[in-house]
Amino acid sequence: MKDRFDILRRIRAEFGSEVAAVTRIDILDGMFSHTASTAFSDTLETFETLRTTNTCCAKVIDSAAFVAISEVSLASGDTRCPMMTAEGFEAYLGVPLFVNEEVVGALEVIASAPRHWRNDDIALLERFARIFETQLDGNRAADNVMKLRQVR
């Protein structure tokens, strides 16, 4: 768990963001499990949300590709991530996490101010994702991949 915290904290520092998070699919109960390092706490925050399609992390996981949103506020007319808007966040960058070539989650950076994401930002978060994948619980991730194949 300390490795996960260190990686998320480093991601926050590299991007200058308020939140760095990892979201995992829990196939058994249809929930997303989130682990976040925030600028507001010295510990990891963990929580679960329903797996819905109108969240930023779901868009990353469902598309198996990065999602970069510069401004999610209702004022901008971009309502792709209503949960982020409700929390007061504006910018989102997420990349998929893979195990055995299957998407098992997303690695995310979230900021309170609008931000234009550059190709370098996307490449950096993808490099962090490859590192993070080696830290995932291999047995649980492999189990979820098998269950995901059965569901499809």
C-alpha positions in Angstrom: 0.0 0.0 0.0 2.9 2.4 0.7 4.2 1.9 -2.9 0.8 2.8 -4.2 0.7 5.9 -2.0 4.2 7.0 -3.1 3.3 6.6 -6.7 0.1 8.6 -6.4 1.8 11.3 -4.4 4.5 11.5 -7.0 1.9 11.8 -9.8 0.2 14.7 -8.0 3.6 16.4 -7.6 4.6 15.9 -11.2 1.3 17.3 -12.5 0.7 19.9 -9.8 -2.8 18.5 -9.3 -5.0 18.2 -6.3 -5.9 14.5 -6.9 -4.2 11.4 -8.3 -6.3 8.3 -8.2 -6.5 4.8 -9.3 -9.9 3.2 -10.1 -10.3 -0.5 -10.3 -13.3 -2.5 -11.6 -14.8 -4.9 -9.1 -16.5 -7.4 -11.3 -18.3 -9.2 -8.4 -20.4 -6.3 -7.2 -20.4 -4.0 -10.2 -18.6 -1.2 -8.3 -15.6 0.9 -8.9 -13.0 0.9 -6.2 -11.2 4.2 -5.9 -7.9 4.9 -4.1 -6.8 8.6 -4.1 -4.0 10.7 -2.9 -5.3 14.3 -2.4 -3.8 17.6 -1.5 -6.3 17.7 1.3 -5.1 14.6 3.3 -1.9 12.9 4.3 -3.4 9.5 3.9 -4.9 7.5 1.0 -8.6 7.9 0.6 -10.5 4.8 -0.5 -14.1 4.6 -1.5 -16.5 2.8 -3.9 -19.0 4.2 -6.4 -21.6 2.5 -8.6 -20.2 1.6 -12.0 -22.0 4.1 -14.2 -21.2 5.1 -17.8 -21.3 8.9 -17.2 -18.1 9.1 -15.2 -14.7 10.0 -16.5 -13.1 6.8 -15.2 -15.8 4.7 -16.9 -15.0 6.5 -20.2 -11.3 5.5 -19.8 -12.1 1.9 -18.9 -14.9 1.4 -21.5 -12.8 2.9 -24.4 -9.4 1.4 -23.2 -7.9 4.7 -24.2 -6.9 8.0 -22.5 -9.5 10.6 -21.8 -8.3 14.3 -21.5 -10.9 16.9 -20.5 -9.6 20.5 -20.1 -12.8 22.0 -18.5 -15.7 20.0 -17.1 -17.8 22.7 -15.5 -21.3 23.2 -16.5 -20.4 26.7 -17.5 -18.4 25.3 -20.3 -21.2 23.1 -21.5 -19.2 19.9 -20.9 -21.2 17.6 -18.8 -19.2 14.4 -19.5 -18.2 14.1 -15.8 -21.1 15.2 -13.6 -19.4 13.8 -10.4 -16.3 16.0 -11.0 -18.5 19.0 -11.6 -20.3 18.4 -8.3 -17.0 18.2 -6.5 -15.7 21.4 -8.0 -13.0 19.9 -10.2 -12.4 21.2 -13.7 -9.6 19.2 -15.4 -9.3 15.4 -15.9 -6.7 13.1 -17.4 -7.1 9.4 -17.2 -5.3 6.4 -18.8 -6.3 2.7 -18.7 -4.6 0.2 -16.5 -4.0 -3.2 -18.1 -3.4 -6.7 -16.8 -2.9 -9.5 -19.3 -4.0 -7.1 -22.1 -7.4 -6.5 -20.4 -8.4 -3.2 -18.9 -8.8 -3.5 -15.1 -9.0 0.2 -14.2 -7.8 3.7 -14.8 -5.0 6.0 -13.5 -6.2 9.5 -13.1 -5.1 13.1 -12.5 -7.7 15.6 -11.4 -7.3 19.4 -11.0 -9.6 22.2 -9.7 -8.6 24.6 -12.4 -9.1 24.2 -16.2 -6.0 22.8 -17.8 -5.0 22.0 -21.4 -3.4 18.6 -21.4 -0.4 18.2 -23.7 0.8 15.0 -25.4 3.7 15.0 -23.0 1.2 14.9 -20.1 -0.6 11.9 -21.6 2.7 10.1 -22.2 3.9 10.8 -18.7 0.7 9.4 -17.1 0.9 6.4 -19.4 4.4 5.7 -18.1 3.2 6.0 -14.5 0.4 3.6 -15.5 2.9 0.9 -16.7 4.7 1.3 -13.4 1.5 1.1 -11.4 0.4 -2.0 -13.2 3.4 -3.8 -11.7 2.1 -2.9 -8.2 -1.4 -4.2 -8.7 -2.5 -7.3 -6.8 -1.8 -9.9 -9.5 -4.2 -12.5 -8.2 -7.1 -10.2 -7.8 -6.4 -8.5 -11.1 -6.1 -11.8 -12.9 -9.4 -13.0 -11.2 -11.2 -9.9 -12.4 -9.9 -10.4 -16.0 -11.3 -13.9 -16.0 -14.6 -12.7 -14.7 -14.7 -9.9 -17.2 -14.2 -12.4 -20.0 -17.1 -14.4 -18.7 -19.4 -11.3 -18.5 -18.6 -10.3 -22.1 
